[in-house]
């Protein structure tokens, strides 16, 4: 049986790669290590949690992991805004990466909402 591609896992992995590249740029070009480390941690945690959820022990465990991924995505959005507003990333870079983050948030909200509805059917 062939395993289907998981679009949210694929998108979160691509997003994590973008976050890593941005982190490397910020530490190399701006020598900023605190905010950049925060966005690195939260931005890469999203995909890790989604990957964990693929082998959740139960539906409730799946929902919990996806909900935590959603929280990490929301936190990442905060750090991205802070990095932009403090001039560590320019408007163009912010717009591109923040749109990816917003898309993950929308997907995760939908997954959590649908999963909760299906849990109680």
C-alpha positions as semicolon CSV with decimal commas, in nm:
position;residue;x (nm);y (nm);z (nm)
1;X;0,000;0,000;0,000
2;X;0,143;0,333;-0,108
3;X;0,160;0,611;0,149
4;X;-0,017;0,930;0,040
5;X;0,174;1,255;0,043
6;X;0,089;1,474;0,341
7;X;0,058;1,831;0,203
8;X;0,078;2,001;0,543
9;X;0,392;1,801;0,629
10;X;0,548;1,896;0,295
11;X;0,460;2,265;0,339
12;X;0,584;2,273;0,699
13;X;0,915;2,115;0,596
14;X;0,963;2,373;0,320
15;X;0,874;2,645;0,568
16;X;1,130;2,510;0,817
17;X;1,397;2,525;0,547
18;X;1,304;2,890;0,479
19;X;1,330;2,964;0,851
20;X;1,676;2,800;0,873
21;X;1,800;3,006;0,577
22;X;1,660;3,325;0,729
23;X;1,820;3,241;1,065
24;X;2,160;3,192;0,902
25;X;2,123;3,525;0,721
26;X;2,028;3,713;1,041
27;X;2,313;3,575;1,249
28;X;2,569;3,626;0,971
29;X;2,459;3,970;0,852
30;X;2,318;4,127;1,168
31;X;2,486;3,930;1,448
32;X;2,145;3,898;1,615
33;X;2,115;3,578;1,818
34;X;1,814;3,608;2,051
35;X;1,512;3,682;1,829
36;X;1,654;3,472;1,546
37;X;1,695;3,171;1,779
38;X;1,333;3,207;1,892
39;X;1,198;3,205;1,536
40;X;1,429;2,915;1,449
41;X;1,296;2,710;1,740
42;X;0,926;2,779;1,684
43;X;0,944;2,776;1,303
44;X;1,109;2,435;1,286
45;X;0,894;2,286;1,565
46;X;0,581;2,314;1,347
47;X;0,695;2,045;1,104
48;X;0,840;1,826;1,377
49;X;0,504;1,820;1,556
50;X;0,318;1,747;1,233
51;X;0,557;1,459;1,168
52;X;0,499;1,329;1,521
53;X;0,122;1,348;1,467
54;X;0,151;1,105;1,172
55;X;0,205;0,828;1,428
56;X;-0,014;0,957;1,708
57;X;-0,131;0,702;1,962
58;X;-0,493;0,809;1,933
59;X;-0,718;1,065;1,767
60;X;-0,692;1,280;2,080
61;X;-0,311;1,258;2,066
62;X;-0,322;1,359;1,696
63;X;-0,540;1,662;1,777
64;X;-0,311;1,758;2,065
65;X;0,004;1,747;1,849
66;X;-0,162;1,943;1,568
67;X;-0,290;2,197;1,820
68;X;0,063;2,244;1,956
69;X;0,189;2,283;1,596
70;X;-0,073;2,556;1,553
71;X;0,051;2,732;1,867
72;X;0,408;2,715;1,737
73;X;0,294;2,861;1,404
74;X;0,122;3,147;1,585
75;X;0,436;3,208;1,791
76;X;0,646;3,204;1,473
77;X;0,420;3,468;1,321
78;X;0,489;3,689;1,625
79;X;0,869;3,651;1,594
80;X;0,852;3,723;1,221
81;X;0,661;4,047;1,285
82;X;0,914;4,145;1,551
83;X;1,210;4,071;1,323
84;X;1,051;4,276;1,046
85;X;0,951;4,570;1,266
86;X;1,301;4,582;1,418
87;X;1,455;4,585;1,067
88;X;1,630;4,247;1,076
89;X;1,434;4,128;0,772
90;X;1,308;4,348;0,492
91;X;0,948;4,389;0,380
92;X;0,984;4,158;0,080
93;X;1,135;3,871;0,280
94;X;0,880;3,922;0,557
95;X;0,589;3,917;0,312
96;X;0,704;3,592;0,150
97;X;0,780;3,400;0,469
98;X;0,484;3,539;0,664
99;X;0,244;3,428;0,389
100;X;0,385;3,075;0,419
101;X;0,333;3,093;0,795
102;X;-0,024;3,222;0,753
103;X;-0,100;2,938;0,513
104;X;0,024;2,683;0,768
105;X;-0,190;2,847;1,036
106;X;-0,501;2,825;0,814
107;X;-0,429;2,459;0,731
108;X;-0,369;2,368;1,095
109;X;-0,685;2,546;1,209
110;X;-0,882;2,347;0,952
111;X;-0,719;2,017;1,050
112;X;-0,777;2,073;1,423
113;X;-1,137;2,185;1,370
114;X;-1,223;1,893;1,139
115;X;-1,045;1,642;1,363
116;X;-1,234;1,764;1,670
117;X;-1,566;1,735;1,483
118;X;-1,479;1,382;1,371
119;X;-1,366;1,284;1,721
120;X;-1,714;1,335;1,862
121;X;-1,910;1,167;1,579
